[in-house]
Amino acid sequence: MAMESNVSNTCYYNHNVSFFYDWVGKKINETWMARDFLVIGLGLTVCVIVVLANLMVMVAIFINRRFHFPIYYLLGNMAAADLFAGIAYANLMLNTGPWTRTLTKEQWYIRGALIDISLTASVANLLAVAVERHQTILTMQLHSKMPKRRVVLLIVCIWAVGIIMGLVPSKFWNCECNLTDCSTIAPLYSRRFLIFWAVLNLLTFFIMVAMYTRIFIYVRYQSQYVSQHTFEMQHRQTIINLMKTITMVLGAFVICWTPGLITLLLDGLLGKDSHADKYEKFCLVIAECNSLVNPIIYSLRDNEMRGTFKQILCCLCRRGDTQQRETAPVQIDSPLPEETLGCVQKSEDQVLCMPQDTNSKEESWTMMGE
């Protein structure tokens, strides 16, 4: 008992990451296995796709003026959070396995903080979207009249909250001075912090689901009294379609992140008895896939977004073809000795050229431009 109390009151600031892993019994492989290379290869591939897909969503919202409304700015910020999550997962893949032993505690905290920031920003952004939709749909409007300055301030606050939550474990709430409170999933994190973080996010999920349920009940009730006028019917259908898209985004997020949050909660409550480390990688893969789901939902549900995606891809393809033509060497067949080329200027940018052959009666004209 005295020994346990002594362990609890002693701080281990000078010990490395391996010390805490050994304390909780979490094994770090000393050599690379074939499964590790497969996981890292697939993980990095998914991360690259996640970054590119969400970058395309952000570009689509930027270039299409029809998306310049608060709800789409928030969805663009959601894409930024998913893009950040892709970077965070890539950093995790490059600092896992045997490489974990080489990390300093600061590097290990940064590795975890990046994932914490991306999740917190995503949850806070979804909550902001839920509030915006709640205020807008109750008045049967498609877009809110929130000023752009307020939207920018809201986005800044979302990322500020995410950064604060990412820094809390490394600065204030870890187990370096209380080894009995160490987590088995994240050995330097406090189990009490994991309980707080998991409960906070799960409670936020419950609030958002309740808000969207109320919105759908209200819309369904109001639709019974809507006039059969064509414009009103189309307006109502547009609102419902946008609501369905956002609800699918929320549903995918809840489905992908709930297993991981429950695993963290069990780890915080039960410690080693939860055996949470056995399900850690499985939950992480599901959470990583969520960052790829949103662009797919947008492309399937929103015709305008899908058309903008096609426009971006076509623009990139045309630019690639143009660069390839500019860099490719041009081969010109030299004319026959007896053939000369007579040119007549037709306009400032066009010249008509005709091969002149004294022995041939056929004439062929070629248009030359810039």
C-alpha positions as CSV (number, residue, x, y, z in Angstrom):
1,M,0.0,0.0,0.0
2,A,2.8,2.3,0.9
3,M,4.6,1.5,-2.3
4,E,1.5,2.2,-4.4
5,S,1.2,5.6,-2.6
6,N,4.8,6.3,-3.2
7,V,4.4,5.6,-7.0
8,S,1.3,7.8,-7.1
9,N,3.1,10.8,-5.5
10,T,6.3,10.5,-7.6
11,C,6.7,12.4,-10.9
12,Y,8.6,10.7,-13.8
13,Y,9.4,13.7,-16.0
14,N,12.8,12.3,-16.9
15,H,11.6,8.9,-18.1
16,N,11.1,8.1,-21.8
17,V,8.1,6.8,-23.6
18,S,9.1,3.2,-23.3
19,F,9.0,3.4,-19.5
20,F,5.3,4.2,-19.6
21,Y,4.5,1.6,-22.2
22,D,6.3,-1.0,-20.1
23,W,4.4,0.1,-17.0
24,V,1.0,-0.5,-18.5
25,G,2.1,-3.6,-20.2
26,K,1.7,-2.4,-23.8
27,K,4.2,-4.1,-26.0
28,I,6.3,-2.2,-28.6
29,N,7.6,-4.4,-31.4
30,E,11.4,-4.2,-31.8
31,T,11.4,-5.4,-35.4
32,W,9.1,-4.7,-38.3
33,M,6.6,-7.4,-39.3
34,A,5.0,-8.0,-42.6
35,R,1.6,-6.9,-41.2
36,D,3.2,-3.6,-40.1
37,F,4.3,-2.8,-43.6
38,L,0.8,-3.7,-44.9
39,V,-1.0,-1.5,-42.4
40,I,1.3,1.5,-42.9
41,G,1.1,1.2,-46.7
42,L,-2.7,1.0,-46.8
43,G,-2.9,3.7,-44.1
44,L,-0.7,6.2,-45.9
45,T,-2.6,5.5,-49.2
46,V,-5.9,6.3,-47.5
47,C,-4.4,9.4,-45.9
48,V,-3.3,10.7,-49.3
49,I,-6.8,10.1,-50.7
50,V,-8.4,11.8,-47.7
51,V,-6.3,14.9,-48.1
52,L,-6.9,15.2,-51.8
53,A,-10.7,14.5,-51.6
54,N,-11.3,17.0,-48.8
55,L,-9.1,19.6,-50.5
56,M,-11.3,19.2,-53.6
57,V,-14.4,19.9,-51.4
58,M,-12.8,23.1,-50.1
59,V,-11.8,24.2,-53.6
60,A,-15.4,23.5,-54.8
61,I,-16.9,25.6,-52.1
62,F,-14.4,28.4,-52.8
63,I,-14.9,28.6,-56.6
64,N,-18.7,28.1,-56.8
65,R,-20.6,31.2,-55.8
66,R,-23.7,29.1,-55.1
67,F,-21.9,27.7,-52.1
68,H,-21.1,31.0,-50.5
69,F,-23.5,30.7,-47.6
70,P,-22.9,30.0,-43.9
71,I,-23.9,26.3,-44.1
72,Y,-21.4,25.6,-46.9
73,Y,-18.7,27.6,-45.1
74,L,-19.2,25.3,-42.1
75,L,-19.1,22.2,-44.3
76,G,-15.9,23.5,-45.9
77,N,-14.5,23.9,-42.4
78,M,-15.6,20.3,-41.8
79,A,-13.6,19.3,-44.8
80,A,-10.6,21.2,-43.4
81,A,-10.9,19.2,-40.2
82,D,-11.0,16.0,-42.2
83,L,-8.0,17.1,-44.2
84,F,-6.2,17.8,-40.9
85,A,-7.2,14.4,-39.7
86,G,-5.6,12.8,-42.8
87,I,-2.4,14.6,-42.0
88,A,-2.7,13.5,-38.3
89,Y,-3.1,9.9,-39.3
90,A,-0.2,10.0,-41.7
91,N,2.0,11.4,-38.9
92,L,0.7,8.5,-36.7
93,M,1.6,5.9,-39.4
94,L,5.1,7.4,-39.7
95,N,5.7,7.3,-35.9
96,T,4.3,3.9,-34.9
97,G,5.6,0.4,-34.4
98,P,9.3,0.1,-33.6
99,W,9.6,3.8,-34.3
100,T,7.6,4.5,-31.1
101,R,10.7,3.8,-29.0
102,T,12.6,6.6,-30.7
103,L,10.0,9.3,-29.9
104,T,10.6,11.8,-27.2
105,K,7.7,12.6,-24.9
106,E,7.1,15.9,-26.7
107,Q,6.9,14.1,-30.1
108,W,4.6,11.5,-28.6
109,Y,2.3,14.2,-27.2
110,I,2.2,16.0,-30.6
111,R,1.3,12.7,-32.3
112,G,-1.8,12.3,-30.0
113,A,-2.6,16.0,-30.0
114,L,-3.1,16.1,-33.8
115,I,-5.7,13.4,-33.6
116,D,-7.4,15.1,-30.6
117,I,-7.5,18.5,-32.4
118,S,-9.0,17.0,-35.6
119,L,-11.8,15.1,-33.6
120,T,-12.6,18.1,-31.5
121,A,-12.8,20.4,-34.4
122,S,-15.0,18.0,-36.3
123,V,-17.4,17.6,-33.3
124,A,-17.5,21.3,-32.6
125,N,-18.1,22.0,-36.4
126,L,-21.0,19.5,-36.5
127,L,-22.5,21.0,-33.5
128,A,-22.3,24.5,-35.1
129,V,-24.0,23.0,-38.2
130,A,-26.7,21.5,-36.1
131,V,-27.4,24.9,-34.4
132,E,-27.4,26.7,-37.7
133,R,-29.8,24.2,-39.3
134,H,-32.0,24.3,-36.3
135,Q,-32.4,28.1,-36.4
136,T,-32.8,28.2,-40.2
137,I,-35.2,25.2,-40.8
138,L,-37.6,26.4,-38.0
139,T,-38.3,29.4,-40.3
140,M,-38.4,27.2,-43.4
141,Q,-35.4,29.0,-44.9
142,L,-32.7,27.4,-47.0
143,H,-29.8,29.5,-45.8
144,S,-29.3,31.6,-42.7
145,K,-28.7,35.3,-42.7
146,M,-25.6,35.0,-40.5
147,P,-23.0,37.7,-41.4
148,K,-19.7,36.4,-42.8
149,R,-17.8,38.0,-40.0
150,R,-19.7,35.9,-37.5
151,V,-19.1,32.7,-39.5
152,V,-15.4,33.5,-39.6
153,L,-15.4,34.1,-35.8
154,L,-17.3,30.8,-35.3
155,I,-14.7,28.9,-37.3
156,V,-11.8,30.5,-35.4
157,C,-13.5,29.5,-32.1
158,I,-13.9,25.9,-33.4
159,W,-10.2,25.6,-34.1
160,A,-9.3,27.3,-30.8
161,V,-11.3,24.8,-28.8
162,G,-9.7,22.0,-30.8
163,I,-6.2,23.2,-30.1
164,I,-6.9,23.7,-26.4
165,M,-8.3,20.1,-26.1
166,G,-5.2,18.9,-28.0
167,L,-2.8,20.6,-25.5
168,V,-4.6,19.6,-22.3
169,P,-3.1,16.1,-22.0
170,S,0.5,17.2,-22.6
171,K,0.3,20.3,-20.3
172,F,-2.1,19.6,-17.5
173,W,-3.8,16.2,-17.6
174,N,-1.4,13.3,-17.9
175,C,-0.2,10.5,-15.7
176,E,3.5,11.4,-15.3
177,C,2.9,12.0,-11.6
178,N,0.4,9.2,-11.1
179,L,1.4,6.0,-12.8
180,T,-1.7,4.2,-11.5
181,D,-3.8,6.5,-13.6
182,C,-2.1,5.7,-16.9
183,S,-4.1,4.5,-19.9
184,T,-3.4,1.3,-21.7
185,I,-4.3,2.8,-25.1
186,A,-2.3,6.0,-24.6
187,P,0.1,5.2,-21.8
188,L,1.0,8.8,-21.0
189,Y,-2.6,10.0,-20.9
190,S,-4.6,10.1,-17.7
191,R,-7.5,7.7,-17.6
192,R,-9.7,10.4,-16.0
193,F,-9.0,12.6,-19.1
194,L,-10.1,9.8,-21.4
195,I,-13.3,9.5,-19.4
196,F,-14.0,13.2,-19.6
197,W,-13.2,13.4,-23.3
198,A,-15.2,10.4,-24.3
199,V,-18.3,11.4,-22.2
200,L,-18.1,15.0,-23.6
201,N,-18.1,13.8,-27.2
202,L,-20.8,11.1,-26.7
203,L,-22.9,13.7,-25.0
204,T,-22.4,16.1,-27.9
205,F,-23.5,13.3,-30.3
206,F,-26.7,12.8,-28.3
207,I,-27.5,16.5,-28.4
208,M,-26.9,16.7,-32.1
209,V,-29.1,13.6,-32.8
210,A,-31.8,15.1,-30.6
211,M,-31.7,18.4,-32.5
212,Y,-31.9,16.8,-35.9
213,T,-34.7,14.6,-34.8
214,R,-36.7,17.6,-33.7
215,I,-35.9,19.3,-37.0
216,F,-37.2,16.4,-39.0
217,I,-40.4,16.2,-36.9
218,Y,-41.0,19.9,-37.5
219,V,-40.4,19.7,-41.2
220,R,-42.6,16.7,-41.6
221,Y,-45.4,18.5,-39.6
222,Q,-45.0,21.7,-41.6
223,S,-45.1,19.8,-44.9
224,Q,-48.7,18.8,-44.3
225,Y,-49.7,22.4,-44.5
226,V,-47.5,23.6,-47.4
227,S,-49.3,24.8,-50.4
228,Q,-49.2,22.7,-53.6
229,H,-47.7,25.7,-55.4
230,T,-44.7,24.5,-57.6
231,F,-42.2,27.0,-56.1
232,E,-43.1,26.2,-52.5
233,M,-42.9,22.5,-53.2
234,Q,-39.4,22.8,-54.8
235,H,-38.2,25.1,-52.0
236,R,-39.3,22.6,-49.4
237,Q,-37.8,19.7,-51.2
238,T,-34.4,21.6,-51.5
239,I,-34.4,22.2,-47.8
240,I,-35.2,18.5,-47.1
241,N,-32.5,17.3,-49.4
242,L,-29.9,19.5,-47.8
243,M,-31.0,18.3,-44.4
244,K,-30.7,14.7,-45.5
245,T,-27.2,15.3,-46.7
246,I,-26.1,16.9,-43.5
247,T,-27.8,14.1,-41.5
248,M,-25.9,11.5,-43.4
249,V,-22.7,13.3,-42.6
250,L,-23.6,13.3,-38.9
251,G,-24.7,9.7,-39.0
252,A,-21.5,8.6,-40.6
253,F,-19.5,10.5,-38.1
254,V,-21.4,9.0,-35.1
255,I,-21.1,5.5,-36.5
256,C,-17.4,5.8,-37.2
257,W,-16.3,7.5,-34.0
258,T,-18.6,5.9,-31.4
259,P,-16.7,2.5,-31.2
260,G,-13.5,4.4,-30.6
261,L,-15.0,6.7,-27.9
262,I,-16.6,3.7,-26.1
263,T,-13.2,1.9,-26.2
264,L,-11.6,5.0,-24.6
265,L,-14.4,5.2,-22.0
266,L,-13.9,1.5,-21.1
267,D,-10.1,2.0,-20.9
268,G,-10.7,5.0,-18.6
269,L,-13.1,3.1,-16.3
270,L,-11.5,-0.3,-16.2
271,G,-7.9,0.2,-17.1
272,K,-6.0,-3.0,-18.0
273,D,-9.1,-5.1,-17.3
274,S,-10.9,-3.6,-20.3
275,H,-8.3,-5.1,-22.8
276,A,-9.0,-1.9,-24.9
277,D,-5.7,-2.1,-26.6
278,K,-6.9,-5.2,-28.5
279,Y,-9.5,-3.1,-30.3
280,E,-7.5,0.1,-30.6
281,K,-6.3,-0.3,-34.2
282,F,-9.7,-1.6,-35.4
283,C,-11.4,1.5,-34.0
284,L,-8.7,3.8,-35.4
285,V,-9.2,2.4,-38.9
286,I,-13.0,3.0,-38.7
287,A,-12.3,6.6,-37.5
288,E,-9.9,7.2,-40.3
289,C,-12.4,6.1,-42.9
290,N,-14.8,8.7,-41.7
291,S,-12.6,11.5,-43.1
292,L,-13.1,9.9,-46.6
293,V,-16.9,9.4,-46.2
294,N,-18.0,13.1,-46.4
295,P,-16.7,13.8,-50.0
296,I,-18.4,10.7,-51.1
297,I,-21.7,11.8,-49.5
298,Y,-21.4,15.2,-51.1
299,S,-20.8,13.7,-54.6
300,L,-23.7,11.3,-54.3
301,R,-26.2,13.7,-52.7
302,D,-25.5,17.1,-54.1
303,N,-25.8,17.6,-57.9
304,E,-24.2,21.0,-57.7
305,M,-21.3,19.8,-55.7
306,R,-20.8,16.8,-58.1
307,G,-20.8,19.1,-61.1
308,T,-18.2,21.3,-59.4
309,F,-16.1,18.3,-58.7
310,K,-16.2,17.4,-62.4
311,Q,-15.3,20.9,-63.4
312,I,-12.2,20.8,-61.1
313,L,-11.1,17.5,-62.4
314,C,-11.6,18.5,-66.1
315,C,-9.7,21.7,-65.5
316,L,-6.8,19.7,-64.0
317,C,-6.9,17.3,-66.9
318,R,-6.8,20.1,-69.5
319,R,-4.0,21.8,-67.7
320,G,-2.0,18.6,-67.7
321,D,-2.6,18.1,-71.4
322,T,-1.6,21.7,-72.1
323,Q,1.7,21.3,-70.2
324,Q,2.4,18.0,-71.9
325,R,1.9,19.6,-75.3
326,E,4.2,22.5,-74.3
327,T,7.0,20.2,-73.2
328,A,6.7,17.7,-76.0
329,P,9.0,18.2,-78.9
330,V,7.3,19.2,-82.2
331,Q,8.4,17.2,-85.2
332,I,7.9,18.8,-88.6
333,D,8.4,16.8,-91.8
334,S,10.6,18.7,-94.1
335,P,9.0,19.5,-97.5
336,L,10.1,17.9,-100.7
337,P,12.8,19.8,-102.6
338,E,10.5,20.9,-105.3
339,E,7.7,21.9,-102.9
340,T,7.6,25.4,-101.5
341,L,5.1,26.9,-99.0
342,G,3.2,30.0,-99.9
343,C,1.6,31.8,-97.0
344,V,-1.0,34.6,-97.1
345,Q,-1.9,36.5,-93.9
346,K,-5.7,36.3,-93.3
347,S,-5.9,38.0,-90.0
348,E,-3.6,39.0,-87.0
349,D,-3.6,35.6,-85.6
350,Q,-4.2,33.3,-88.6
351,V,-2.1,32.6,-91.6
352,L,-3.3,30.6,-94.7
353,C,-0.5,28.4,-96.1
354,M,-0.6,26.5,-99.3
355,P,2.0,24.1,-100.6
356,Q,3.0,25.2,-104.0
357,D,4.2,22.5,-106.3
358,T,4.7,23.4,-109.9
359,N,4.3,19.7,-110.9
360,S,1.1,19.2,-108.9
361,K,-2.3,20.6,-109.8
362,E,-3.8,19.7,-106.3
363,E,-4.1,22.4,-103.7
364,S,-4.3,21.9,-100.0
365,W,-4.8,24.6,-97.4
366,T,-3.7,24.5,-93.8
367,M,-4.8,26.9,-91.1
368,M,-2.0,28.0,-88.8
369,G,-2.9,29.8,-85.6
370,E,-1.0,30.9,-82.5
